[in-house]
Amino acid sequence: MKPESIADIKQKLVTITTAEDPYVKSLREDSRAGVQTALKQFDRKLEKQVALLKKRQEMSQFEQQAYKEGYQLIAGIDEVGRGPLAGPVISAAVILPKDCDILGLNDSKQLSEAKRNQLFDEINQKAVAIGIGLVDQTEIDAINIYQASKKAMMLAVEQLSKTPDYLLVDAMTLPMETAQQSLIKGDARSISIAAASIIAKVTRDRLMKEYSLEYPFYGFERNAGYGTKEHLLALEEHGITPIHRLTFAPVKNYVK
């Protein structure tokens, strides 16, 4: 009988989720180089899956503790955009389902743009509720970036379609009556805050790409308003735009 083709073997391995599967065990006896290469790829995929499952379990500890204490709707909250010279600060609040099965959630800064976009879509599909809070550059200049970040977070919570009974907040305590926990580097420690970090960053990056069409010299589609060399040179040559933060150095040097 003609041996099974390598292509067919790879196709079958895609659907198998354990190394103990009888079919996988039988392939271990197949000495063909192509089969052994396919098995190595399969083993690496399983190792990655195990690592992602372990990471998700580690990052669910704060949510699980809140569930044990009787809370039901736990919102993770994070903001993006404190440091840029232009554009708003944006916050997101995300309530994930109790049995959240999203793998790969992490601090948005640690993820590639492609991975952020993929997770952004998955979070939007699976989240119980998502809220977005935006505070623009004019208000940032008026009340300072710390207060603006806090306000954006509160707005995000208010925008949720379901009222949370517990908040997990990245490095901030909010003046709200809802029970809450502030976590330093929470976007790398809590799946809910990580989800909020991804929603906030993708939302803000896309907004800054839209602004780049209106203000093409500053590289907003690449730097999201941060003070890159390209951005600073454009400030020198073209001056400030209506979306620049006038109280931030060196932007304030160009205010007439």
N, C-alpha and C positions, 0 to 999 in steps of 0.2 A: 504493500500500500504506500502510495506517495506521501511523504511526510508533510505535515501542515506547514503552510508558508509562513515566513517571518511576519509578513504584513497581517495575516489573520491572527497570529499569536499576539501581536501588539494591540490589535483591535480588541481581543478578549481581555487582555490585561487591564485595559482602561476601566472596565466595569468591576474589577476585583478589588476588594478593600482589605484583604488580610493575607499575610504570607503563609498562613496555615491552610489555605485553599488547596484541595487535592490537585487541581489543575496546575497550580504554581509548583507544587511538590514534584509533579511529573516532569515539568519543564527543567527542573534542576538536573535531571538525568540526561537531558538532550545536550549533546556535546557541540552542537553547531555554534560557531562564534556569534552569529546573528541573534540566536536565542539567548545566549548568555549576556550579550549586550542589552537586549530587551529586559532581561531580569534585573540587571544592575540599575537600569532606569526605573524599573518598577520599585525596587528596594529603596532608591533615593526618594521617590515620590511618597512612599509610605513613611519614611523617616521624617520628611518635611511635614506630612500630615500629623504625625504624632507630636512633633514640636509645636505645631500650630494649636493643636488641642490642649497641650500642656500650658501654652501661653494664655489661651483663652480662660482656662481654669484658674490660673494664677491671677489674671486680671479681673476675675469675677468675684474675688473674695469680699470686696466692700459691698457689692450688690447682694451677695448671699447672706452676709451678716445682717443687712437691712431687712431682707425677707424674713430671716429668723426672728427679728424683733417685731415683726408684724406689718411692716410697710409693704405696700403693693405696687405703687407707681413711682419708680425711682428714676429721676431725671439726672443725667450727666450734663454738665454745663462747662463750656470753654469758649475763649475768645481768640480771635486772630486779628493782628494788625496794630499792635501797640507801637511797633518801631518804625513803620514807614513814614516817609515825608509827605505822602499824599494819599488821599482816599479815606474811607471810613474805617472805623473799628467794627468788626462784625462778630457777633456771638451766636452760638447755637445751643439749644437745649434739646436733648434726645432722651425719650423713654423707650428703652428696648424691651422686647417681650421677656418674660421670666425664663423661658427655655431658649434664649437667643442662640442660634446656631451659626452666626456669622463668624467666619474664621479670618484671621489676619488683622483684626482691629489693633491699632497702635497709634502712638503720637503721629499726627499727620506729617510732621517734618521728617520722620524716619521713613516715609513711604515715597515711592516714585509717583510721578503725576498719573501714570496709567493705573497704578494700583489704587491711588486715591479716588480716581474717577470710577473705577469698578466698585469699590466699597461704598462710594457715595450713592450709586444706583441701588446697591443691595440694601443699604440702610434705609433709603427712601421706600423700598418695597416692604421691608420687614418691621420697621419701627412702629411702636404703638402710637407715638406722636412726635412731631418735630416742630420746634419753634425757632425763629430767626430774629435776632435783635440787631439793629444797625444804628450807629451814632455817627453822623457825618463830620467832616473836617471843621465846619463852622462851630459846631458844638464842642468838639475836642478842644479847639482854641479857647472857647469860652469857659469850660469847666475843668480842663486838664485831662490828660490821657487816662490817668488812673480812675477818675470819676466817670469818664466816658465808657471805659471798659466795664465798670460795675453797672452802669445804666444799661449798656447793651445786653449784659447777662440777664438783668431783671426783665428787660423787654422780651428776651427770648423765652423766658419762663412764662410770661404773660401770654405769649403767642401760642403756647401749647393747647391743643384741642382737648386734652385731658388734664385735670389739675393734679400735679404730683403731690405725693405726701412725704417725699424725702428727696433731698438734693445732694448730689455729689459734685462739688465745685472745684475747678482747678485753681488752686492757690488764692482763693478769695472767699471772704465771708460776706454773704449778701444780707442787707437789712430787710429780711422777710421773715414772717412768722413760721414758715415751713421748716421742719426739722432738716438739718443739713450737716454736712461734713466737708471741710476744706482739705484738699489733698495737694501737697507740693508735688509737682511733676505728675499730676493726676492723669494727664493724657497718656502716660506710659504705664499707669498702674490700675486704671479702671476702664472696663470696656465701654461703659456709658459715656465717660468723659472723652475717651478716644473717639467714639462715634461722633460726639459733638465737635471735636477738634477737626475731624475730616469734613463734616458738613460745613462748618464755618470757613475752613480754608478753601475748599472747592468753590463755595459761593463767592467768597471775596476775590479769589483769583479770576473767576469768570467775569466778575464785575470790572476788575481792573483791565482785563482784556478788552472789554467794551469801551472803557475810557480811552484805551490806546488808539482806538479808531478816531476819536475826537481830538486827542492830543498825541500826535504820532511821534514826536521827537524824543520822548522820555523813556521809552522802552518799558512802559507799564505792563505790556503783555509778557515780558520776561522777568521783570524785577518786582512786580506787584506794588510799586511805589516805594520800595526800599532805596536807600541812598547808594546805589551802585555808581561806578565811574561814569557810565553812560548817562545816568540820570543827572549826576552833578554837572557834567559838561553841558547837558541840555539846559539846565537851570542858568548856567553862565551865559549861554548863547541866546536862549529864548525867553528867559525869565520864568515867572511863576504862572500857574494855571489856576482856575477857580477851585480845583480840588486839592490844591496844596495846603498843608497845615502851616499857617503863618507864624505860629509860636515856636515851631521846631527849627533848630539850627541845622543846616545853614540857610534854610528857606527864608527865615526872618531877615537875612542880610539883603534879600532882593525886594523886600517890601518897600514901596515908595511912599 
